Amino acid sequence: MDLVTLRPCSRRLDGSPQDGPDSVLKISSTFLTSTPIKTEQDILEKSMPEDDPNSNSEVCPAELKRGPRWGPQHKGAQELANLYSSGKRTQEIVCVCLCISLMILNLYLIVRHFRFERISIVIMAAACGILTADFGSGLVHWAADTWGSVELPIIGKNFLRPFREHHIDPTSITRHDFIETNGDNFMIAIPILGRLAYNFLSRSQAEIQQDFAFSAYLFLCSIFVAMTNQIHKWSHTYWGLPRWVIFLQDYHIMLPRRHHRIHHVAPHETYFCITTGWLNWPLEKIRFWTCLENLIEYTTGCRPRDDDMKWAQKTQ
């Protein structure tokens, strides 16, 4: 689905901080009965233009004097980029090397135990794996975008920082190499691939064949999970992409560039799925993410995207 056929998306209500559970509940109730107000025109005007991905050329000179709205010259983006450490780099290198090794091993074991009569099972496993990876990418993306702080021990600087930087400087991902782009997603895939390899190597042939469909599903799901951020990077790359990547984007087999622009309309509260993006519209239609946010805000009092907004507003 591209911007031409896009249906209006929902949007959180803006307003001043609310006090007390009654106020929060009122916001939630009001939202659930309100009409979606994010239109195609909103998306076209407020998301990143293809010929100016940082979208600062459209800002009036007076506003630019206070600092660019986003991009590599934004003060918050520069501070966040400087938090990328050598220790984080080491972790990413180890994860990428280990994950690729497990991918190769599991691919060999999958092919070794494959029976041609199971081709339909493998196709179904691939479809389920893609959907699982797409939903998982949305869940992780939503959680990291919406909650937590860069100041949190361990996870803040190491895992939430890239999400904050990406919203202020969306093109930064195109300047990251393969290691920095994919290290964390490869890390997520390691436990799945490790367990899968153990099952193949420790079970009998009969047990392997009995669970082959689930093994194929886990393997393909882990591959899609591992490659999600590379696909995400391609959705921000408007020049020099291989033809096969453009083909897959044009037919929405992987996350299309124009489709992902919808997420980059501030305040970045929709279209979180970034593997294929297939689940974005149905999840938006049922207001899945907003209902979760309202529930968490009602029960904890925490406001979504507070930390994200803090970094976006840094000018000094």
C-alpha positions as CSV (number, residue, x, y, z in Angstrom):
1,M,0.0,0.0,0.0
2,D,1.5,3.4,-1.0
3,L,0.5,7.0,-0.3
4,V,-1.9,7.0,-3.2
5,T,-4.2,4.4,-1.7
6,L,-3.5,5.1,2.0
7,R,-6.5,5.3,4.3
8,P,-6.4,8.0,7.0
9,C,-4.3,6.9,10.1
10,S,-5.2,7.5,13.7
11,R,-3.3,9.8,15.9
12,R,-2.9,10.4,19.6
13,L,-4.5,13.4,21.0
14,D,-2.1,16.2,21.8
15,G,-2.5,18.3,24.9
16,S,-1.0,19.2,28.2
17,P,0.0,16.6,30.7
18,Q,-3.0,15.2,32.6
19,D,-3.2,14.5,36.3
20,G,-4.9,11.5,37.8
21,P,-6.4,8.3,36.4
22,D,-9.7,9.9,35.5
23,S,-8.1,12.4,33.2
24,V,-6.1,9.6,31.5
25,L,-9.2,7.5,31.1
26,K,-11.0,10.5,29.6
27,I,-8.2,10.9,27.0
28,S,-8.4,7.2,26.2
29,S,-12.2,7.2,25.9
30,T,-12.1,10.4,23.8
31,F,-9.5,8.9,21.4
32,L,-11.3,5.6,20.9
33,T,-14.4,7.5,19.8
34,S,-12.7,10.2,17.7
35,T,-12.3,10.3,14.0
36,P,-8.8,9.6,12.6
37,I,-7.2,12.9,11.5
38,K,-3.9,12.0,10.0
39,T,-4.6,12.4,6.3
40,E,-2.6,11.7,3.1
41,Q,-1.8,15.4,2.9
42,D,-0.4,15.3,6.4
43,I,1.9,12.5,5.4
44,L,3.0,14.2,2.3
45,E,3.7,17.5,4.0
46,K,5.2,16.3,7.3
47,S,7.2,13.2,6.3
48,M,10.6,13.1,4.7
49,P,10.6,14.2,1.0
50,E,12.5,11.8,-1.3
51,D,14.7,14.6,-2.7
52,D,15.4,16.1,0.8
53,P,15.3,13.3,3.4
54,N,16.1,15.6,6.3
55,S,13.4,18.1,5.2
56,N,15.1,21.2,6.5
57,S,15.0,23.1,3.2
58,E,11.3,23.7,3.7
59,V,11.8,25.4,7.1
60,C,11.7,29.2,7.2
61,P,15.1,30.9,7.8
62,A,14.1,32.2,11.3
63,E,13.4,28.6,12.4
64,L,16.6,27.3,11.0
65,K,18.6,29.8,13.0
66,R,17.4,28.0,16.1
67,G,18.7,24.8,14.7
68,P,17.6,22.3,12.1
69,R,14.4,20.3,12.8
70,W,16.2,17.1,12.2
71,G,19.2,15.6,10.4
72,P,22.9,15.2,11.2
73,Q,23.3,18.8,12.2
74,H,20.6,18.6,14.9
75,K,22.2,19.0,18.4
76,G,20.3,16.0,19.8
77,A,21.3,13.8,16.9
78,Q,24.9,14.7,17.4
79,E,24.9,13.9,21.1
80,L,23.2,10.6,20.5
81,A,25.6,9.6,17.8
82,N,28.5,10.3,20.1
83,L,27.1,7.8,22.6
84,Y,28.0,4.9,20.3
85,S,30.8,3.2,22.1
86,S,33.6,0.8,21.3
87,G,32.1,-1.7,23.7
88,K,28.8,-1.6,21.8
89,R,30.7,-2.0,18.5
90,T,32.4,-5.1,20.0
91,Q,29.1,-6.6,21.0
92,E,27.7,-6.1,17.5
93,I,30.7,-7.7,15.8
94,V,30.5,-10.8,18.0
95,C,26.7,-11.1,17.4
96,V,27.0,-10.7,13.7
97,C,29.8,-13.3,13.4
98,L,28.0,-15.8,15.7
99,C,24.6,-15.3,14.1
100,I,26.0,-15.8,10.5
101,S,27.8,-19.0,11.7
102,L,24.5,-20.4,13.1
103,M,22.6,-19.4,10.0
104,I,25.0,-21.4,7.8
105,L,24.9,-24.4,10.2
106,N,21.1,-24.4,10.4
107,L,20.8,-24.0,6.6
108,Y,22.9,-27.0,6.1
109,L,20.9,-29.0,8.6
110,I,17.6,-27.9,7.1
111,V,18.7,-28.9,3.6
112,R,20.1,-32.2,4.9
113,H,16.8,-33.2,6.5
114,F,14.5,-31.7,3.8
115,R,12.1,-34.0,2.0
116,F,10.6,-32.8,-1.3
117,E,7.1,-33.8,-0.3
118,R,7.4,-31.2,2.5
119,I,7.7,-28.3,0.1
120,S,4.2,-27.0,1.0
121,I,5.1,-27.1,4.7
122,V,8.2,-25.0,4.0
123,I,6.1,-22.4,2.0
124,M,3.6,-22.2,4.9
125,A,6.5,-21.9,7.4
126,A,7.9,-19.0,5.3
127,A,4.6,-17.1,5.3
128,C,4.1,-17.6,9.0
129,G,7.7,-16.7,9.7
130,I,7.4,-13.4,7.7
131,L,4.2,-12.5,9.6
132,T,5.7,-13.3,12.9
133,A,8.9,-11.3,12.1
134,D,6.8,-8.4,10.9
135,F,4.7,-8.3,14.1
136,G,7.8,-8.8,16.2
137,S,9.6,-5.9,14.5
138,G,6.5,-3.8,15.2
139,L,6.4,-4.8,18.9
140,V,10.1,-4.1,19.5
141,H,10.0,-0.9,17.5
142,W,6.9,0.4,19.3
143,A,8.3,-0.5,22.7
144,A,11.7,1.1,22.1
145,D,10.2,4.2,20.4
146,T,7.6,4.8,23.0
147,W,8.9,3.9,26.4
148,G,12.1,4.1,28.4
149,S,15.0,6.6,28.4
150,V,18.5,6.8,27.1
151,E,19.6,7.3,30.7
152,L,18.5,3.8,31.7
153,P,21.4,1.6,32.8
154,I,22.7,-0.8,30.1
155,I,19.7,-0.8,27.7
156,G,19.5,3.0,27.4
157,K,22.7,3.9,25.6
158,N,23.1,0.5,24.0
159,F,19.6,-0.3,22.7
160,L,17.3,2.7,23.0
161,R,19.8,5.3,21.8
162,P,19.6,4.2,18.1
163,F,15.8,4.6,18.1
164,R,16.1,8.2,19.5
165,E,18.8,9.1,17.0
166,H,16.8,7.6,14.1
167,H,13.8,9.9,14.7
168,I,15.9,13.0,14.8
169,D,18.3,12.0,12.0
170,P,16.4,9.5,9.8
171,T,19.2,9.3,7.3
172,S,21.8,8.2,9.9
173,I,20.9,4.6,9.3
174,T,22.1,4.9,5.6
175,R,25.5,6.0,6.9
176,H,25.8,2.9,9.2
177,D,27.8,0.0,8.0
178,F,26.5,-3.6,8.0
179,I,27.7,-4.3,11.6
180,E,26.1,-1.2,13.2
181,T,22.9,-1.6,11.2
182,N,22.4,-5.3,11.9
183,G,24.2,-6.2,15.2
184,D,21.2,-6.0,17.5
185,N,18.8,-7.9,15.2
186,F,21.4,-10.6,14.7
187,M,21.7,-10.8,18.5
188,I,17.9,-11.4,18.8
189,A,18.2,-14.3,16.3
190,I,21.1,-16.1,18.1
191,P,19.0,-17.8,20.8
192,I,16.5,-19.1,18.3
193,L,19.2,-20.4,15.9
194,G,21.2,-21.8,18.8
195,R,18.2,-23.8,20.1
196,L,17.4,-25.0,16.6
197,A,20.9,-26.3,15.9
198,Y,20.9,-28.1,19.3
199,N,17.6,-29.8,18.4
200,F,18.9,-30.9,15.0
201,L,22.1,-32.3,16.5
202,S,20.6,-34.0,19.5
203,R,17.4,-35.6,18.2
204,S,16.8,-38.7,16.2
205,Q,15.8,-38.6,12.6
206,A,12.2,-39.5,13.4
207,E,11.9,-36.7,15.9
208,I,13.5,-34.2,13.5
209,Q,11.0,-35.2,10.7
210,Q,8.1,-35.0,13.2
211,D,9.0,-31.4,14.1
212,F,10.4,-30.4,10.7
213,A,7.6,-27.9,10.0
214,F,8.1,-26.0,13.2
215,S,11.9,-26.1,12.7
216,A,11.5,-24.6,9.2
217,Y,9.3,-21.9,10.7
218,L,11.8,-21.0,13.4
219,F,14.7,-20.9,11.0
220,L,12.9,-18.7,8.4
221,C,11.5,-16.5,11.2
222,S,14.9,-16.0,12.6
223,I,16.3,-15.0,9.2
224,F,13.6,-12.4,8.7
225,V,14.2,-11.1,12.2
226,A,17.9,-10.9,11.6
227,M,17.5,-9.0,8.3
228,T,14.8,-6.6,9.5
229,N,17.0,-3.6,10.1
230,Q,18.8,-4.1,6.8
231,I,15.4,-4.0,5.1
232,H,14.6,-0.9,7.3
233,K,17.9,0.7,6.0
234,W,16.9,0.1,2.4
235,S,13.5,1.8,3.1
236,H,15.5,5.0,3.8
237,T,17.9,4.6,0.9
238,Y,16.7,6.5,-2.2
239,W,19.8,6.2,-4.4
240,G,22.0,3.2,-5.5
241,L,19.8,0.4,-4.4
242,P,20.1,-2.9,-6.3
243,R,17.3,-3.6,-8.8
244,W,16.2,-6.7,-6.9
245,V,15.6,-4.7,-3.7
246,I,13.6,-2.0,-5.6
247,F,11.6,-4.8,-7.2
248,L,10.8,-6.4,-3.8
249,Q,9.9,-2.9,-2.4
250,D,7.7,-2.0,-5.4
251,Y,5.7,-5.2,-5.0
252,H,5.6,-4.8,-1.2
253,I,7.4,-8.1,-0.5
254,M,9.7,-6.1,1.8
255,L,9.1,-2.7,3.4
256,P,8.5,-0.1,0.7
257,R,10.2,3.3,1.0
258,R,7.0,5.4,0.6
259,H,5.1,3.1,3.0
260,H,7.7,3.7,5.8
261,R,7.5,7.4,5.4
262,I,4.1,7.2,7.2
263,H,6.0,6.3,10.4
264,H,8.2,9.3,10.1
265,V,5.4,11.8,10.5
266,A,5.9,13.3,14.0
267,P,5.1,12.1,16.7
268,H,6.0,8.7,15.2
269,E,3.1,6.9,16.7
270,T,2.0,4.5,13.9
271,Y,3.2,2.0,11.3
272,F,5.8,0.4,13.5
273,C,6.2,-2.9,11.6
274,I,9.4,-2.7,9.4
275,T,10.0,-6.2,8.0
276,T,7.4,-6.1,5.3
277,G,4.9,-3.6,6.7
278,W,2.1,-6.0,5.9
279,L,0.6,-5.7,9.3
280,N,0.7,-1.9,9.6
281,W,-2.6,-1.1,8.1
282,P,-4.7,-3.8,10.0
283,L,-3.0,-3.0,13.3
284,E,-3.7,0.7,12.7
285,K,-7.3,-0.1,11.7
286,I,-8.0,-1.7,15.1
287,R,-5.8,1.0,16.9
288,F,-3.7,-1.8,18.4
289,W,-0.7,0.4,19.4
290,T,-2.8,3.2,20.7
291,C,-4.9,0.9,22.9
292,L,-1.7,-0.5,24.4
293,E,-0.4,3.0,25.0
294,N,-3.6,4.1,26.7
295,L,-3.6,1.0,28.9
296,I,0.0,1.5,30.0
297,E,-0.6,5.2,30.5
298,Y,-3.7,4.6,32.6
299,T,-2.0,2.0,34.8
300,T,1.4,3.5,35.2
301,G,1.0,7.3,34.5
302,C,3.9,7.2,32.1
303,R,3.4,9.2,29.0
304,P,4.4,7.7,25.6
305,R,7.4,9.1,23.7
306,D,8.4,11.6,26.5
307,D,12.1,10.7,26.0
308,D,11.8,10.8,22.3
309,M,10.4,14.3,22.4
310,K,13.1,15.5,24.8
311,W,15.8,14.6,22.4
312,A,13.9,16.0,19.4
313,Q,13.6,19.4,21.2
314,K,17.3,19.7,22.0
315,T,18.8,22.8,20.3
316,Q,21.7,23.7,22.6
